[in-house]
Amino acid sequence: MAAREKIPRSGTWTDRAALSMRVERDPAELYVIELYGEFDLASVGLVARELRECAESDVEKIIVDLSGLDFIDSTGLGTLVQAHRSDRADGNRLRFLRGSAPVQHVMELTCLDRSLPFAD
C-alpha cells in the first residue's frame, strides 16, 4: 500500500467536545498546534492524531501551544508525554508553550513542567 501524501494545511480549525484546535503549518520549517478549552478524554483522540501526523512530517520544529487551555486531565497529560517520548527518539523537534495558570498548576503538581521541553 502506498504511503498517503501529506498535504500541508494552514490555519485549519477543528472542534471536538470542549476543545478547539488550530493547526498552522509552514511546509518546510514549522508545525504549530494551538489548543483552546478543555483537553480531556473527549478530545484526546483528535489531538493524538494530529501529534502523530506532525511527527510524521518533515518540518524542522513542532510547537504545541497550551496557552489557550483552561483545563487538562490525565489523558491529556499522557498524550503530551507520549508525544514527547516519541519525539525524543525521532529528532527532538517538539516544544511546548506554557498553559494558563490552572494548566501550569497541573504541570507543576505532576513535575511535567520540568520534564517536558517548554520553549517559554
Backbone as CSV, one residue per row, in Angstrom:
resi,resn,N_x,N_y,N_z,CA_x,CA_y,CA_z,C_x,C_y,C_z
1,MET,0.839,-1.178,0.000,0.000,0.000,0.000,0.880,1.235,0.000
2,ALA,0.638,2.177,-0.888,1.443,3.391,-0.980,1.157,4.299,0.200
3,ALA,2.221,4.954,0.686,2.049,5.909,1.781,1.245,7.096,1.276
4,ARG,0.295,7.527,2.085,-0.513,8.644,1.610,0.294,9.926,1.693
5,GLU,0.089,10.761,0.711,0.829,12.010,0.624,0.355,12.968,1.705
6,LYS,1.298,13.613,2.372,0.978,14.598,3.394,0.717,15.931,2.718
7,ILE,-0.466,16.459,2.894,-0.834,17.723,2.295,-0.691,18.807,3.353
8,PRO,0.170,19.806,3.102,0.320,20.884,4.077,-1.013,21.599,4.304
9,ARG,-1.334,21.820,5.556,-2.548,22.543,5.916,-2.122,23.810,6.637
10,SER,-2.881,24.835,6.484,-2.537,26.076,7.146,-3.774,26.701,7.754
11,GLY,-3.698,27.004,9.021,-4.771,27.702,9.687,-6.096,26.972,9.734
12,THR,-6.079,25.669,9.886,-7.330,24.915,9.957,-7.793,24.808,11.410
13,TRP,-9.102,24.915,11.601,-9.714,24.798,12.921,-10.520,23.509,12.997
14,THR,-10.431,22.840,14.158,-11.221,21.648,14.422,-11.780,21.766,15.835
15,ASP,-13.026,21.399,16.000,-13.653,21.417,17.318,-14.093,20.015,17.686
16,ARG,-13.835,19.633,18.929,-14.292,18.344,19.456,-14.630,18.554,20.921
17,ALA,-15.874,18.300,21.274,-16.363,18.488,22.646,-16.023,19.912,23.089
18,ALA,-15.311,20.066,24.187,-14.984,21.393,24.717,-13.588,21.860,24.298
19,LEU,-13.039,21.274,23.237,-11.704,21.653,22.760,-11.795,22.197,21.339
20,SER,-11.061,23.268,21.100,-10.842,23.763,19.742,-9.358,23.662,19.465
21,MET,-9.018,23.286,18.235,-7.620,23.130,17.859,-7.389,23.860,16.542
22,ARG,-6.338,24.657,16.507,-5.938,25.347,15.285,-4.578,24.805,14.884
23,VAL,-4.446,24.466,13.602,-3.183,23.936,13.091,-2.675,24.868,12.013
24,GLU,-1.415,25.234,12.133,-0.746,26.089,11.148,0.542,25.392,10.755
25,ARG,0.785,25.338,9.460,1.994,24.657,9.007,2.706,25.453,7.935
26,ASP,3.994,25.675,8.179,4.890,26.169,7.142,5.447,24.893,6.535
27,PRO,5.327,24.708,5.228,5.672,23.414,4.638,7.040,22.845,5.011
28,ALA,8.032,23.676,5.258,9.363,23.132,5.498,9.876,23.330,6.919
29,GLU,9.404,24.351,7.609,10.057,24.727,8.854,9.286,24.470,10.135
30,LEU,7.999,24.793,10.162,7.300,24.854,11.434,5.894,24.271,11.344
31,TYR,5.526,23.529,12.379,4.186,22.959,12.520,3.698,23.416,13.893
32,VAL,2.612,24.185,13.947,2.089,24.711,15.206,0.695,24.142,15.453
33,ILE,0.499,23.605,16.652,-0.807,23.140,17.098,-1.191,24.001,18.292
34,GLU,-2.287,24.745,18.163,-2.790,25.581,19.254,-4.034,24.915,19.830
35,LEU,-4.059,24.769,21.155,-5.192,24.118,21.822,-5.941,25.132,22.677
36,TYR,-7.283,25.093,22.601,-8.146,26.018,23.332,-9.254,25.243,24.035
37,GLY,-9.532,25.610,25.282,-10.632,24.976,26.006,-10.158,23.871,26.925
38,GLU,-10.772,22.691,26.797,-10.506,21.565,27.693,-9.907,20.390,26.932
39,PHE,-8.705,19.982,27.358,-8.012,18.837,26.763,-8.215,17.658,27.710
40,ASP,-9.186,16.806,27.370,-9.547,15.698,28.239,-9.891,14.459,27.420
41,LEU,-10.451,13.478,28.063,-10.763,12.206,27.411,-11.591,12.387,26.143
42,ALA,-12.487,13.360,26.134,-13.358,13.569,24.975,-12.606,14.061,23.748
43,SER,-11.442,14.693,23.935,-10.714,15.284,22.811,-9.329,14.686,22.581
44,VAL,-8.931,13.750,23.410,-7.575,13.225,23.333,-7.289,12.537,21.987
45,GLY,-8.264,11.854,21.419,-8.054,11.178,20.135,-7.730,12.149,19.022
46,LEU,-8.435,13.267,18.995,-8.198,14.302,17.984,-6.779,14.849,18.076
47,VAL,-6.361,15.201,19.278,-5.026,15.780,19.469,-3.945,14.731,19.217
48,ALA,-4.142,13.523,19.689,-3.150,12.461,19.470,-2.939,12.204,17.982
49,ARG,-4.025,12.200,17.225,-3.926,12.009,15.775,-3.124,13.128,15.122
50,GLU,-3.383,14.354,15.529,-2.661,15.499,14.958,-1.182,15.451,15.342
51,LEU,-0.889,15.074,16.571,0.505,14.958,17.000,1.242,13.876,16.215
52,ARG,0.575,12.749,15.955,1.196,11.697,15.143,1.462,12.196,13.723
53,GLU,0.488,12.914,13.170,0.649,13.425,11.805,1.816,14.408,11.716
54,CYS,1.935,15.289,12.682,3.043,16.238,12.605,4.378,15.543,12.878
55,ALA,4.382,14.503,13.700,5.618,13.753,13.939,6.091,13.056,12.662
56,GLU,5.148,12.666,11.817,5.495,12.010,10.556,5.903,13.006,9.470
57,SER,5.730,14.289,9.730,6.082,15.312,8.739,7.588,15.548,8.738
58,ASP,8.033,16.348,7.805,9.459,16.630,7.694,9.810,18.045,8.156
59,VAL,8.950,18.677,8.945,9.240,20.024,9.421,10.393,20.011,10.423
60,GLU,11.037,21.160,10.570,12.179,21.275,11.477,11.762,21.422,12.934
61,LYS,10.632,22.110,13.189,10.182,22.358,14.558,8.685,22.109,14.676
62,ILE,8.301,21.582,15.840,6.895,21.355,16.157,6.604,22.079,17.467
63,ILE,5.603,22.954,17.441,5.212,23.716,18.627,3.784,23.340,19.000
64,VAL,3.575,22.995,20.267,2.233,22.764,20.787,1.967,23.878,21.795
65,ASP,1.037,24.759,21.441,0.711,25.929,22.259,-0.424,25.572,23.208
66,LEU,-0.120,25.535,24.503,-1.092,25.179,25.532,-1.717,26.414,26.173
67,SER,-1.350,27.609,25.730,-1.771,28.843,26.397,-3.278,29.074,26.345
68,GLY,-3.976,28.468,25.404,-5.420,28.639,25.308,-6.226,27.620,26.085
69,LEU,-5.543,26.699,26.757,-6.251,25.673,27.529,-6.719,26.207,28.875
70,ASP,-7.940,25.833,29.253,-8.475,26.153,30.574,-8.359,24.958,31.514
71,PHE,-8.222,23.747,30.924,-8.247,22.519,31.710,-7.498,21.436,30.960
72,ILE,-6.802,20.584,31.713,-6.179,19.387,31.149,-6.305,18.270,32.184
73,ASP,-6.672,17.074,31.731,-6.767,15.940,32.654,-5.630,14.960,32.388
74,SER,-5.663,13.829,33.062,-4.564,12.864,32.962,-4.423,12.290,31.552
75,THR,-5.522,12.165,30.817,-5.401,11.645,29.451,-4.724,12.669,28.545
76,GLY,-4.995,13.948,28.774,-4.304,14.992,28.025,-2.825,15.023,28.356
77,LEU,-2.513,14.921,29.639,-1.104,14.883,30.063,-0.397,13.677,29.443
78,GLY,-1.045,12.529,29.483,-0.451,11.317,28.916,-0.176,11.460,27.426
79,THR,-1.059,12.132,26.722,-0.863,12.354,25.285,0.359,13.227,25.031
80,LEU,0.536,14.269,25.849,1.708,15.138,25.696,2.998,14.387,26.019
81,VAL,2.961,13.586,27.075,4.145,12.799,27.453,4.503,11.809,26.349
82,GLN,3.510,11.127,25.814,3.768,10.161,24.736,4.351,10.852,23.507
83,ALA,3.819,12.014,23.162,4.353,12.757,22.019,5.804,13.148,22.270
84,HIS,6.106,13.563,23.490,7.485,13.933,23.846,8.413,12.722,23.766
85,ARG,7.989,11.588,24.291,8.821,10.370,24.240,9.094,9.946,22.797
86,SER,8.064,9.973,21.977,8.233,9.606,20.566,9.165,10.577,19.864
87,ASP,9.024,11.854,20.185,9.854,12.869,19.546,11.321,12.749,19.949
88,ARG,11.582,12.430,21.209,12.970,12.269,21.656,13.681,11.183,20.869
89,ALA,12.946,10.159,20.509,13.537,9.053,19.752,13.617,9.355,18.259
90,ASP,13.000,10.465,17.849,12.902,10.733,16.418,13.210,12.183,16.054
91,GLY,14.235,12.765,16.654,14.682,14.066,16.194,14.605,15.220,17.164
92,ASN,13.849,15.085,18.248,13.805,16.128,19.263,13.370,17.482,18.697
93,ARG,12.270,17.508,17.948,11.782,18.735,17.317,10.660,19.400,18.091
94,LEU,10.068,18.705,19.041,8.855,19.147,19.728,9.154,20.088,20.891
95,ARG,8.383,21.195,20.957,8.440,22.130,22.072,7.019,22.529,22.434
96,PHE,6.820,22.832,23.712,5.518,23.265,24.203,5.586,24.720,24.637
97,LEU,4.463,25.434,24.501,4.308,26.761,25.073,3.411,26.612,26.287
98,ARG,3.777,27.258,27.378,3.085,27.078,28.661,1.604,27.431,28.600
99,GLY,0.842,26.757,29.446,-0.600,26.951,29.519,-0.999,28.018,30.511
100,SER,-2.299,28.176,30.667,-2.868,29.117,31.634,-2.481,28.677,33.047
101,ALA,-2.795,29.528,34.032,-2.439,29.221,35.425,-2.959,27.857,35.894
102,PRO,-4.228,27.510,35.632,-4.683,26.184,36.086,-3.940,25.031,35.404
103,VAL,-3.635,25.186,34.132,-2.911,24.135,33.402,-1.475,24.051,33.907
104,GLN,-0.845,25.185,34.128,0.528,25.172,34.648,0.578,24.584,36.051
105,HIS,-0.466,24.810,36.826,-0.514,24.229,38.176,-0.505,22.702,38.092
106,VAL,-1.266,22.141,37.171,-1.278,20.687,36.975,0.107,20.220,36.515
107,MET,0.731,20.978,35.618,2.081,20.621,35.152,3.063,20.597,36.325
108,GLU,2.957,21.574,37.219,3.844,21.631,38.382,3.581,20.490,39.355
109,LEU,2.298,20.181,39.604,1.957,19.093,40.519,2.480,17.747,40.028
110,THR,2.515,17.576,38.712,2.966,16.310,38.126,4.445,16.339,37.734
111,CYS,5.109,17.453,37.996,6.524,17.676,37.656,6.785,17.673,36.144
112,LEU,5.736,17.769,35.354,5.931,17.826,33.902,6.472,19.169,33.451
113,ASP,6.349,20.178,34.312,6.934,21.483,33.974,8.458,21.397,33.892
114,ARG,9.037,20.351,34.488,10.494,20.171,34.451,10.949,19.116,33.458
115,SER,10.017,18.232,33.051,10.447,17.156,32.164,10.023,17.343,30.702
116,LEU,8.982,18.123,30.455,8.594,18.410,29.068,9.401,19.600,28.568
117,PRO,9.715,19.629,27.282,10.525,20.727,26.736,9.671,21.971,26.430
118,PHE,9.695,22.937,27.332,8.964,24.179,27.131,9.872,25.204,26.462
119,ALA,9.322,25.906,25.493,10.091,26.908,24.757,10.046,28.266,25.453
120,ASP,9.085,28.454,26.341,8.967,29.750,27.013,9.163,29.614,28.507
